[in-house]
Amino acid sequence: MSQLEEKPFTKLSLEIKTEIDREEWNGFLQEHPQGHLLQSYEWGELLRYLGAKVYRLAAIQDGCMIGAMMLSLSDVPLPGLRLKWLYCCRGPAVDAPDSPALKALIEEAHAIASRERALILRLEPNITEDDPQYERWLDAFRSLGFKINPIAVHGRSSWHLDIRPALPILRSAFRKTWRHNIQKAERMGAVVRVAQSEEDFETYYRLLQLTSKRDDFFIHDKDYHREILRQFSENGNAALLIAEYQGEPVAAKLLIRYGHCCWDMFAGMTDDRTDLPKSHILQYHALLWAKEQGCTLFDFRTIPDNPREGSEMWGVYHFKKGFGGFPAHYLWTQDYIYRPVLYRLWREAVALRRTLRRRKHTH
């Protein structure tokens, strides 16, 4: 056949399914490069637990799933208005910017938005700046009518660690002081174990409450954390780690595995025994647990977009960075705006709230 001759073309069928079971949904996302915990079937059930309406959209081509997007529907926090907003956190998952699945999923989302009187459709894709097609992704969303929003709902930057290397190599990449602190905690007799009982769960939540009060951050109620464990523990994909010193709990951490990645979810610790590097020994054992589960990547979760010493979350960033790894900066938040005037009011309210929060943390 000459280069000028047209090759035969077979049109492939593409449909969007809105009813899909847990096994098929997770099976696709856990193997997809853009699959993420916050798009998991279980996370959707947690969103429902919190009162959100959840839509799972699967792009099916000739019987095979080629794209997925989970949306949550919530109230717009503007008094007196009965409007909703649609949000897709770390999705959709499709193979390429020109995949027909992307357009099809967005079109289905628009139909949902119309039925639900949504103010916006907001996406925060699981695509990082080191993706070789990063600019093409931006162009794809722009061509679909999305606008960049510099303010992210879910932190735009995260700290990642490749945990595939052998343990001695992994440990050698820790900051020297971090290695010393782990050794010190071990010499002092600190132990870390996986929680086994309801009493352990109560200990975890009590330590989380102490830390929330001390560091002034929001936590969900105890039943929500219990629901997290219920959703992910069935297949051994969640663990509570308890650090103890002389038989007393001093720190605790919740981990979740999804696919090849382990996420560092929540942690709390006591105020006493400041001479004991409890956060370092607990974090080290979190990495050990993730390796034992066969994970290849550890996600420490949110860090500041532009970390500067003395700024908010600098201490968190400094601690995570000490274990080696690299920052991951995700694609800008993408907003499709259905009601421009109300959208501007909402943006102004969010900006004001962020300004007040920054002032609180700098005084």
C-alpha atoms as a printed R data frame, in Angstrom:
    type eleno elety resid chain resno       x      y      z
1   ATOM     1    CA   MET     A     1   0.000  0.000  0.000
2   ATOM     2    CA   SER     A     2   1.446  3.432 -0.914
3   ATOM     3    CA   GLN     A     3   1.799  6.183  1.685
4   ATOM     4    CA   LEU     A     4  -0.891  8.167 -0.197
5   ATOM     5    CA   GLU     A     5  -3.497  5.440  0.073
6   ATOM     6    CA   GLU     A     6  -5.879  5.618  2.992
7   ATOM     7    CA   LYS     A     7  -5.724  2.817  5.492
8   ATOM     8    CA   PRO     A     8  -8.987  1.070  6.348
9   ATOM     9    CA   PHE     A     9 -10.701  2.662  9.329
10  ATOM    10    CA   THR     A    10 -12.939  0.925 11.797
11  ATOM    11    CA   LYS     A    11 -15.042  3.112 14.054
12  ATOM    12    CA   LEU     A    12 -14.857  1.968 17.650
13  ATOM    13    CA   SER     A    13 -17.882  2.286 19.926
14  ATOM    14    CA   LEU     A    14 -17.513  4.475 23.017
15  ATOM    15    CA   GLU     A    15 -20.038  4.748 25.824
16  ATOM    16    CA   ILE     A    16 -20.121  6.152 29.343
17  ATOM    17    CA   LYS     A    17 -21.329  3.815 32.069
18  ATOM    18    CA   THR     A    18 -22.553  5.299 35.341
19  ATOM    19    CA   GLU     A    19 -23.059  1.991 37.118
20  ATOM    20    CA   ILE     A    20 -19.857  0.047 37.724
21  ATOM    21    CA   ASP     A    21 -18.860 -2.345 40.478
22  ATOM    22    CA   ARG     A    22 -16.011 -1.946 42.934
23  ATOM    23    CA   GLU     A    23 -13.824 -4.673 41.436
24  ATOM    24    CA   GLU     A    24 -13.891 -3.322 37.875
25  ATOM    25    CA   TRP     A    25 -13.443  0.287 39.006
26  ATOM    26    CA   ASN     A    26 -10.482 -0.397 41.282
27  ATOM    27    CA   GLY     A    27  -8.998 -2.922 38.867
28  ATOM    28    CA   PHE     A    28  -8.708 -0.199 36.232
29  ATOM    29    CA   LEU     A    29  -7.449  2.594 38.497
30  ATOM    30    CA   GLN     A    30  -4.925  0.531 40.437
31  ATOM    31    CA   GLU     A    31  -3.086 -0.305 37.223
32  ATOM    32    CA   HIS     A    32  -3.480  3.043 35.484
33  ATOM    33    CA   PRO     A    33  -0.603  5.583 35.658
34  ATOM    34    CA   GLN     A    34  -3.106  8.279 36.688
35  ATOM    35    CA   GLY     A    35  -4.937  6.108 39.206
36  ATOM    36    CA   HIS     A    36  -5.126  7.689 42.649
37  ATOM    37    CA   LEU     A    37  -6.455  6.886 46.109
38  ATOM    38    CA   LEU     A    38  -8.823  9.871 45.945
39  ATOM    39    CA   GLN     A    39 -10.517  8.336 42.901
40  ATOM    40    CA   SER     A    40 -10.835  4.892 44.497
41  ATOM    41    CA   TYR     A    41 -14.209  3.221 44.941
42  ATOM    42    CA   GLU     A    42 -13.700  3.281 48.705
43  ATOM    43    CA   TRP     A    43 -13.001  7.015 48.749
44  ATOM    44    CA   GLY     A    44 -16.276  7.578 46.973
45  ATOM    45    CA   GLU     A    45 -18.033  5.694 49.764
46  ATOM    46    CA   LEU     A    46 -16.292  7.948 52.298
47  ATOM    47    CA   LEU     A    47 -17.537 11.021 50.428
48  ATOM    48    CA   ARG     A    48 -21.043  9.599 50.611
49  ATOM    49    CA   TYR     A    49 -20.560  9.052 54.329
50  ATOM    50    CA   LEU     A    50 -19.830 12.783 54.641
51  ATOM    51    CA   GLY     A    51 -23.035 13.630 52.767
52  ATOM    52    CA   ALA     A    52 -21.773 14.244 49.225
53  ATOM    53    CA   LYS     A    53 -23.466 12.789 46.168
54  ATOM    54    CA   VAL     A    54 -21.040 10.675 44.135
55  ATOM    55    CA   TYR     A    55 -20.973  9.896 40.423
56  ATOM    56    CA   ARG     A    56 -18.639  7.291 38.932
57  ATOM    57    CA   LEU     A    57 -18.222  7.580 35.176
58  ATOM    58    CA   ALA     A    58 -16.481  4.838 33.193
59  ATOM    59    CA   ALA     A    59 -15.541  5.256 29.526
60  ATOM    60    CA   ILE     A    60 -16.032  1.903 27.780
61  ATOM    61    CA   GLN     A    61 -14.723  1.209 24.300
62  ATOM    62    CA   ASP     A    62 -15.558 -2.145 22.707
63  ATOM    63    CA   GLY     A    63 -16.128 -3.671 26.128
64  ATOM    64    CA   CYS     A    64 -12.870 -2.361 27.651
65  ATOM    65    CA   MET     A    65 -12.610  0.411 30.212
66  ATOM    66    CA   ILE     A    66 -10.359  3.197 28.868
67  ATOM    67    CA   GLY     A    67 -11.150  6.051 31.263
68  ATOM    68    CA   ALA     A    68 -12.604  6.813 34.679
69  ATOM    69    CA   MET     A    69 -13.748  9.900 36.526
70  ATOM    70    CA   MET     A    70 -15.341 10.079 39.961
71  ATOM    71    CA   LEU     A    71 -17.218 13.269 40.800
72  ATOM    72    CA   SER     A    72 -18.580 14.520 44.098
73  ATOM    73    CA   LEU     A    73 -21.483 16.958 44.275
74  ATOM    74    CA   SER     A    74 -21.598 19.401 47.187
75  ATOM    75    CA   ASP     A    75 -23.297 22.656 48.172
76  ATOM    76    CA   VAL     A    76 -21.688 25.939 47.155
77  ATOM    77    CA   PRO     A    77 -20.840 27.726 50.447
78  ATOM    78    CA   LEU     A    78 -22.621 30.971 49.538
79  ATOM    79    CA   PRO     A    79 -25.556 31.839 51.847
80  ATOM    80    CA   GLY     A    80 -28.999 32.031 50.330
81  ATOM    81    CA   LEU     A    81 -28.120 30.137 47.149
82  ATOM    82    CA   ARG     A    82 -29.215 26.615 46.381
83  ATOM    83    CA   LEU     A    83 -26.381 25.793 44.019
84  ATOM    84    CA   LYS     A    84 -24.003 22.868 43.775
85  ATOM    85    CA   TRP     A    85 -20.480 22.318 42.504
86  ATOM    86    CA   LEU     A    86 -18.986 19.234 40.894
87  ATOM    87    CA   TYR     A    87 -15.482 18.217 41.893
88  ATOM    88    CA   CYS     A    88 -13.087 15.583 40.566
89  ATOM    89    CA   CYS     A    89 -10.049 15.185 42.819
90  ATOM    90    CA   ARG     A    90  -6.983 13.582 41.103
91  ATOM    91    CA   GLY     A    91  -8.913 12.604 38.039
92  ATOM    92    CA   PRO     A    92  -9.998 11.840 35.378
93  ATOM    93    CA   ALA     A    93  -7.767  8.902 34.472
94  ATOM    94    CA   VAL     A    94  -7.316  8.606 30.707
95  ATOM    95    CA   ASP     A    95  -4.343  7.489 28.627
96  ATOM    96    CA   ALA     A    96  -3.545 10.660 26.692
97  ATOM    97    CA   PRO     A    97  -4.687 14.264 26.134
98  ATOM    98    CA   ASP     A    98  -6.236 13.305 22.792
99  ATOM    99    CA   SER     A    99  -8.033 10.237 24.126
100 ATOM   100    CA   PRO     A   100 -11.710 10.214 23.067
101 ATOM   101    CA   ALA     A   101 -12.466  9.127 26.641
102 ATOM   102    CA   LEU     A   102 -11.547 12.579 27.989
103 ATOM   103    CA   LYS     A   103 -14.094 14.458 25.887
104 ATOM   104    CA   ALA     A   104 -16.764 11.823 26.495
105 ATOM   105    CA   LEU     A   105 -16.297 11.924 30.276
106 ATOM   106    CA   ILE     A   106 -16.424 15.731 30.337
107 ATOM   107    CA   GLU     A   107 -19.589 15.768 28.224
108 ATOM   108    CA   GLU     A   108 -21.252 13.386 30.676
109 ATOM   109    CA   ALA     A   109 -20.122 15.612 33.560
110 ATOM   110    CA   HIS     A   110 -21.729 18.612 31.822
111 ATOM   111    CA   ALA     A   111 -25.004 16.712 31.610
112 ATOM   112    CA   ILE     A   112 -24.838 15.988 35.351
113 ATOM   113    CA   ALA     A   113 -24.003 19.635 36.061
114 ATOM   114    CA   SER     A   114 -27.051 20.750 34.110
115 ATOM   115    CA   ARG     A   115 -29.373 18.422 36.031
116 ATOM   116    CA   GLU     A   116 -27.890 19.398 39.388
117 ATOM   117    CA   ARG     A   117 -27.733 23.185 38.758
118 ATOM   118    CA   ALA     A   118 -23.975 23.201 39.306
119 ATOM   119    CA   LEU     A   119 -22.021 26.440 39.459
120 ATOM   120    CA   ILE     A   120 -18.784 24.871 38.222
121 ATOM   121    CA   LEU     A   121 -17.115 21.629 37.260
122 ATOM   122    CA   ARG     A   122 -13.699 21.525 38.941
123 ATOM   123    CA   LEU     A   123 -10.937 19.051 38.088
124 ATOM   124    CA   GLU     A   124  -7.617 18.517 39.856
125 ATOM   125    CA   PRO     A   125  -5.997 15.835 37.665
126 ATOM   126    CA   ASN     A   126  -3.369 13.360 38.796
127 ATOM   127    CA   ILE     A   127  -0.863 14.743 36.284
128 ATOM   128    CA   THR     A   128   2.444 16.195 37.458
129 ATOM   129    CA   GLU     A   129   4.748 18.789 35.915
130 ATOM   130    CA   ASP     A   130   7.305 16.139 34.955
131 ATOM   131    CA   ASP     A   131   4.771 14.423 32.673
132 ATOM   132    CA   PRO     A   132   6.241 14.606 29.133
133 ATOM   133    CA   GLN     A   133   2.800 15.629 27.850
134 ATOM   134    CA   TYR     A   134   2.178 18.272 30.532
135 ATOM   135    CA   GLU     A   135   1.681 21.162 28.079
136 ATOM   136    CA   ARG     A   136  -0.542 19.010 25.884
137 ATOM   137    CA   TRP     A   137  -2.726 18.229 28.894
138 ATOM   138    CA   LEU     A   138  -3.086 21.953 29.598
139 ATOM   139    CA   ASP     A   139  -3.999 22.544 25.960
140 ATOM   140    CA   ALA     A   140  -6.529 19.701 26.035
141 ATOM   141    CA   PHE     A   141  -8.386 21.099 29.041
142 ATOM   142    CA   ARG     A   142  -8.227 24.616 27.591
143 ATOM   143    CA   SER     A   143  -9.742 23.380 24.329
144 ATOM   144    CA   LEU     A   144 -12.557 21.776 26.329
145 ATOM   145    CA   GLY     A   145 -13.430 25.149 27.888
146 ATOM   146    CA   PHE     A   146 -11.653 24.962 31.235
147 ATOM   147    CA   LYS     A   147  -9.965 27.917 32.961
148 ATOM   148    CA   ILE     A   148  -6.957 27.655 35.265
149 ATOM   149    CA   ASN     A   149  -7.634 28.364 38.938
150 ATOM   150    CA   PRO     A   150  -4.431 29.006 40.940
151 ATOM   151    CA   ILE     A   151  -6.184 28.066 44.199
152 ATOM   152    CA   ALA     A   152  -6.358 24.316 44.752
153 ATOM   153    CA   VAL     A   153  -8.864 22.442 46.912
154 ATOM   154    CA   HIS     A   154  -6.482 19.540 47.431
155 ATOM   155    CA   GLY     A   155  -2.855 20.587 47.905
156 ATOM   156    CA   ARG     A   156  -1.174 21.129 44.542
157 ATOM   157    CA   SER     A   157   2.210 19.906 45.810
158 ATOM   158    CA   SER     A   158   3.105 16.632 47.487
159 ATOM   159    CA   TRP     A   159   6.295 14.891 48.637
160 ATOM   160    CA   HIS     A   160   7.050 11.495 47.057
161 ATOM   161    CA   LEU     A   161   9.624  8.810 47.748
162 ATOM   162    CA   ASP     A   162  10.554  5.913 45.488
163 ATOM   163    CA   ILE     A   163  10.770  2.978 47.911
164 ATOM   164    CA   ARG     A   164  11.877  0.339 45.410
165 ATOM   165    CA   PRO     A   165  15.589  0.461 46.428
166 ATOM   166    CA   ALA     A   166  16.851 -2.044 49.025
167 ATOM   167    CA   LEU     A   167  16.439 -0.841 52.605
168 ATOM   168    CA   PRO     A   168  20.148  0.001 53.211
169 ATOM   169    CA   ILE     A   169  20.179  2.168 50.082
170 ATOM   170    CA   LEU     A   170  16.885  3.786 51.005
171 ATOM   171    CA   ARG     A   171  18.089  4.510 54.522
172 ATOM   172    CA   SER     A   172  21.405  5.933 53.301
173 ATOM   173    CA   ALA     A   173  19.439  8.669 51.492
174 ATOM   174    CA   PHE     A   174  17.926  9.906 54.773
175 ATOM   175    CA   ARG     A   175  19.368 13.097 56.199
176 ATOM   176    CA   LYS     A   176  22.178 12.208 58.630
177 ATOM   177    CA   THR     A   177  20.306 13.676 61.587
178 ATOM   178    CA   TRP     A   178  17.241 11.650 60.646
179 ATOM   179    CA   ARG     A   179  19.248  8.418 60.662
180 ATOM   180    CA   HIS     A   180  20.711  9.387 64.024
181 ATOM   181    CA   ASN     A   181  17.223 10.078 65.437
182 ATOM   182    CA   ILE     A   182  15.919  6.702 64.269
183 ATOM   183    CA   GLN     A   183  18.897  4.954 65.869
184 ATOM   184    CA   LYS     A   184  18.426  6.954 69.064
185 ATOM   185    CA   ALA     A   185  14.764  5.954 69.321
186 ATOM   186    CA   GLU     A   186  15.727  2.324 68.751
187 ATOM   187    CA   ARG     A   187  18.423  2.511 71.454
188 ATOM   188    CA   MET     A   188  15.951  4.075 73.873
189 ATOM   189    CA   GLY     A   189  13.694  1.060 73.376
190 ATOM   190    CA   ALA     A   190  10.873  2.609 71.337
191 ATOM   191    CA   VAL     A   191   8.830  0.035 69.417
192 ATOM   192    CA   VAL     A   192   6.319  0.404 66.597
193 ATOM   193    CA   ARG     A   193   3.554 -2.114 65.990
194 ATOM   194    CA   VAL     A   194   0.451 -2.478 63.837
195 ATOM   195    CA   ALA     A   195  -2.745 -1.786 65.771
196 ATOM   196    CA   GLN     A   196  -4.876 -4.815 66.538
197 ATOM   197    CA   SER     A   197  -7.779 -3.733 68.714
198 ATOM   198    CA   GLU     A   198 -10.500 -1.162 69.314
199 ATOM   199    CA   GLU     A   199  -8.387  0.134 72.192
200 ATOM   200    CA   ASP     A   200  -5.576  0.822 69.704
201 ATOM   201    CA   PHE     A   201  -8.004  2.767 67.518
202 ATOM   202    CA   GLU     A   202  -9.106  4.843 70.511
203 ATOM   203    CA   THR     A   203  -5.428  5.540 71.240
204 ATOM   204    CA   TYR     A   204  -4.836  6.666 67.663
205 ATOM   205    CA   TYR     A   205  -7.766  9.063 67.691
206 ATOM   206    CA   ARG     A   206  -6.860 10.479 71.101
207 ATOM   207    CA   LEU     A   207  -3.333 11.249 69.850
208 ATOM   208    CA   LEU     A   208  -4.771 12.773 66.691
209 ATOM   209    CA   GLN     A   209  -7.011 15.023 68.786
210 ATOM   210    CA   LEU     A   210  -4.060 16.147 70.898
211 ATOM   211    CA   THR     A   211  -2.079 17.083 67.818
212 ATOM   212    CA   SER     A   212  -5.047 18.803 66.179
213 ATOM   213    CA   LYS     A   213  -5.534 20.999 69.222
214 ATOM   214    CA   ARG     A   214  -1.818 21.747 69.578
215 ATOM   215    CA   ASP     A   215  -1.195 22.556 65.917
216 ATOM   216    CA   ASP     A   216  -4.633 24.039 65.178
217 ATOM   217    CA   PHE     A   217  -5.848 21.913 62.264
218 ATOM   218    CA   PHE     A   218  -9.227 20.344 61.494
219 ATOM   219    CA   ILE     A   219  -9.934 16.634 61.902
220 ATOM   220    CA   HIS     A   220 -13.087 14.671 61.161
221 ATOM   221    CA   ASP     A   221 -14.932 12.921 63.967
222 ATOM   222    CA   LYS     A   222 -14.027  9.514 65.295
223 ATOM   223    CA   ASP     A   223 -16.695  7.666 63.347
224 ATOM   224    CA   TYR     A   224 -15.311  8.991 60.052
225 ATOM   225    CA   HIS     A   225 -11.844  7.657 60.864
226 ATOM   226    CA   ARG     A   226 -13.389  4.348 61.845
227 ATOM   227    CA   GLU     A   227 -15.174  4.291 58.485
228 ATOM   228    CA   ILE     A   228 -11.852  4.860 56.674
229 ATOM   229    CA   LEU     A   229 -10.456  1.779 58.348
230 ATOM   230    CA   ARG     A   230 -13.601 -0.211 57.613
231 ATOM   231    CA   GLN     A   231 -13.482  0.679 53.906
232 ATOM   232    CA   PHE     A   232  -9.795 -0.087 53.368
233 ATOM   233    CA   SER     A   233  -8.994 -2.765 55.939
234 ATOM   234    CA   GLU     A   234 -11.080 -5.510 54.331
235 ATOM   235    CA   ASN     A   235  -8.307 -6.308 51.851
236 ATOM   236    CA   GLY     A   236  -5.436 -5.365 54.123
237 ATOM   237    CA   ASN     A   237  -5.037 -1.958 52.478
238 ATOM   238    CA   ALA     A   238  -4.951  0.105 55.672
239 ATOM   239    CA   ALA     A   239  -2.890  0.015 58.836
240 ATOM   240    CA   LEU     A   240  -2.683  1.938 62.081
241 ATOM   241    CA   LEU     A   241   0.854  2.088 63.439
242 ATOM   242    CA   ILE     A   242   1.345  2.704 67.150
243 ATOM   243    CA   ALA     A   243   4.712  3.849 68.531
244 ATOM   244    CA   GLU     A   244   5.265  2.953 72.199
245 ATOM   245    CA   TYR     A   245   7.877  3.833 74.780
246 ATOM   246    CA   GLN     A   246   8.092  1.890 78.032
247 ATOM   247    CA   GLY     A   247   4.689  0.386 77.283
248 ATOM   248    CA   GLU     A   248   2.952  3.734 76.720
249 ATOM   249    CA   PRO     A   249   1.698  4.972 73.323
250 ATOM   250    CA   VAL     A   250   3.505  8.125 72.191
251 ATOM   251    CA   ALA     A   251   2.572  8.415 68.493
252 ATOM   252    CA   ALA     A   252   0.258  6.871 65.899
253 ATOM   253    CA   LYS     A   253  -0.215  7.004 62.139
254 ATOM   254    CA   LEU     A   254  -2.794  5.859 59.584
255 ATOM   255    CA   LEU     A   255  -1.553  4.458 56.258
256 ATOM   256    CA   ILE     A   256  -3.535  3.445 53.171
257 ATOM   257    CA   ARG     A   257  -2.288  1.391 50.238
258 ATOM   258    CA   TYR     A   258  -3.922  1.677 46.827
259 ATOM   259    CA   GLY     A   259  -2.370  0.057 43.801
260 ATOM   260    CA   HIS     A   260   1.406  0.482 43.911
261 ATOM   261    CA   CYS     A   261   1.376  3.508 46.218
262 ATOM   262    CA   CYS     A   262   1.097  4.042 49.970
263 ATOM   263    CA   TRP     A   263  -0.384  7.246 51.335
264 ATOM   264    CA   ASP     A   264   0.570  8.794 54.670
265 ATOM   265    CA   MET     A   265  -2.853  9.896 55.875
266 ATOM   266    CA   PHE     A   266  -3.009 11.167 59.473
267 ATOM   267    CA   ALA     A   267  -0.716 11.165 62.503
268 ATOM   268    CA   GLY     A   268  -0.733 12.273 66.122
269 ATOM   269    CA   MET     A   269   1.631 12.239 69.053
270 ATOM   270    CA   THR     A   270   1.953 13.182 72.695
271 ATOM   271    CA   ASP     A   271   3.562 16.368 74.000
272 ATOM   272    CA   ASP     A   272   5.790 14.573 76.498
273 ATOM   273    CA   ARG     A   273   9.135 12.795 76.061
274 ATOM   274    CA   THR     A   274  10.557 15.489 73.793
275 ATOM   275    CA   ASP     A   275  13.934 13.720 74.018
276 ATOM   276    CA   LEU     A   276  12.470 10.741 72.131
277 ATOM   277    CA   PRO     A   277  12.430 11.134 68.294
278 ATOM   278    CA   LYS     A   278   9.013  9.494 68.092
279 ATOM   279    CA   SER     A   279   8.001 11.080 64.783
280 ATOM   280    CA   HIS     A   280  11.176  9.784 63.085
281 ATOM   281    CA   ILE     A   281  10.883  6.207 64.291
282 ATOM   282    CA   LEU     A   282   7.170  6.129 63.406
283 ATOM   283    CA   GLN     A   283   7.789  7.487 59.907
284 ATOM   284    CA   TYR     A   284  10.580  4.986 59.327
285 ATOM   285    CA   HIS     A   285   8.278  2.109 60.202
286 ATOM   286    CA   ALA     A   286   5.621  3.561 57.897
287 ATOM   287    CA   LEU     A   287   8.097  3.208 55.039
288 ATOM   288    CA   LEU     A   288   8.900 -0.338 56.162
289 ATOM   289    CA   TRP     A   289   5.207 -1.258 56.169
290 ATOM   290    CA   ALA     A   290   4.754  0.153 52.667
291 ATOM   291    CA   LYS     A   291   7.721 -1.845 51.348
292 ATOM   292    CA   GLU     A   292   6.390 -5.021 52.981
293 ATOM   293    CA   GLN     A   293   3.081 -4.505 51.154
294 ATOM   294    CA   GLY     A   294   4.887 -4.373 47.815
295 ATOM   295    CA   CYS     A   295   4.400 -0.639 47.213
296 ATOM   296    CA   THR     A   296   6.852  1.178 44.954
297 ATOM   297    CA   LEU     A   297   5.956  4.773 45.859
298 ATOM   298    CA   PHE     A   298   5.310  6.481 49.184
299 ATOM   299    CA   ASP     A   299   3.212  9.656 49.148
300 ATOM   300    CA   PHE     A   300   3.876 11.864 52.184
301 ATOM   301    CA   ARG     A   301   1.054 14.092 50.928
302 ATOM   302    CA   THR     A   302   0.854 17.871 51.038
303 ATOM   303    CA   ILE     A   303   3.808 20.242 51.151
304 ATOM   304    CA   PRO     A   304   3.896 24.012 50.454
305 ATOM   305    CA   ASP     A   305   3.963 25.022 46.784
306 ATOM   306    CA   ASN     A   306   6.896 27.383 47.423
307 ATOM   307    CA   PRO     A   307   8.492 26.311 50.721
308 ATOM   308    CA   ARG     A   308  10.341 29.061 52.562
309 ATOM   309    CA   GLU     A   309  11.869 28.802 55.998
310 ATOM   310    CA   GLY     A   310   9.528 30.273 58.567
311 ATOM   311    CA   SER     A   311   6.448 30.041 56.322
312 ATOM   312    CA   GLU     A   312   3.340 27.983 57.047
313 ATOM   313    CA   MET     A   313   4.038 24.219 56.820
314 ATOM   314    CA   TRP     A   314   7.807 24.750 56.596
315 ATOM   315    CA   GLY     A   315   8.356 22.305 59.479
316 ATOM   316    CA   VAL     A   316   6.222 19.666 57.781
317 ATOM   317    CA   TYR     A   317   8.143 20.096 54.532
318 ATOM   318    CA   HIS     A   318  11.535 19.970 56.265
319 ATOM   319    CA   PHE     A   319  10.583 16.767 58.092
320 ATOM   320    CA   LYS     A   320   9.338 14.943 54.977
321 ATOM   321    CA   LYS     A   321  12.292 16.055 52.866
322 ATOM   322    CA   GLY     A   322  14.670 14.551 55.423
323 ATOM   323    CA   PHE     A   323  13.703 11.044 54.299
324 ATOM   324    CA   GLY     A   324  14.806 11.679 50.717
325 ATOM   325    CA   GLY     A   325  12.507 11.854 47.742
326 ATOM   326    CA   PHE     A   326  11.232 14.593 45.485
327 ATOM   327    CA   PRO     A   327   8.391 17.107 45.161
328 ATOM   328    CA   ALA     A   328   5.445 16.439 42.863
329 ATOM   329    CA   HIS     A   329   3.620 19.509 41.538
330 ATOM   330    CA   TYR     A   330   0.270 18.679 39.999
331 ATOM   331    CA   LEU     A   331  -1.482 20.227 37.022
332 ATOM   332    CA   TRP     A   332  -3.242 23.493 37.838
333 ATOM   333    CA   THR     A   333  -6.833 23.250 39.062
334 ATOM   334    CA   GLN     A   334  -9.202 23.335 36.059
335 ATOM   335    CA   ASP     A   335 -12.576 25.101 36.361
336 ATOM   336    CA   TYR     A   336 -15.409 24.910 33.850
337 ATOM   337    CA   ILE     A   337 -17.637 27.835 34.762
338 ATOM   338    CA   TYR     A   338 -21.391 27.632 34.232
339 ATOM   339    CA   ARG     A   339 -22.402 30.798 36.160
340 ATOM   340    CA   PRO     A   340 -19.666 33.459 35.848
341 ATOM   341    CA   VAL     A   341 -21.102 36.134 38.188
342 ATOM   342    CA   LEU     A   342 -21.683 33.744 41.085
343 ATOM   343    CA   TYR     A   343 -18.338 32.098 40.390
344 ATOM   344    CA   ARG     A   344 -16.551 35.444 40.875
345 ATOM   345    CA   LEU     A   345 -18.344 35.989 44.191
346 ATOM   346    CA   TRP     A   346 -17.249 32.561 45.369
347 ATOM   347    CA   ARG     A   347 -13.642 33.140 44.276
348 ATOM   348    CA   GLU     A   348 -13.566 36.452 46.167
349 ATOM   349    CA   ALA     A   349 -14.927 34.789 49.316
350 ATOM   350    CA   VAL     A   350 -12.299 32.029 49.099
351 ATOM   351    CA   ALA     A   351  -9.488 34.572 48.567
352 ATOM   352    CA   LEU     A   352 -10.605 36.565 51.612
353 ATOM   353    CA   ARG     A   353 -10.731 33.459 53.776
354 ATOM   354    CA   ARG     A   354  -7.202 32.473 52.687
355 ATOM   355    CA   THR     A   355  -5.886 35.977 53.464
356 ATOM   356    CA   LEU     A   356  -7.372 35.874 56.962
357 ATOM   357    CA   ARG     A   357  -5.889 32.433 57.544
358 ATOM   358    CA   ARG     A   358  -2.401 33.561 56.496
359 ATOM   359    CA   ARG     A   359  -2.615 36.560 58.830
360 ATOM   360    CA   LYS     A   360  -3.600 34.266 61.677
361 ATOM   361    CA   HIS     A   361  -0.536 32.065 61.098
362 ATOM   362    CA   THR     A   362   1.903 34.982 60.807
363 ATOM   363    CA   HIS     A   363   0.887 36.751 64.025
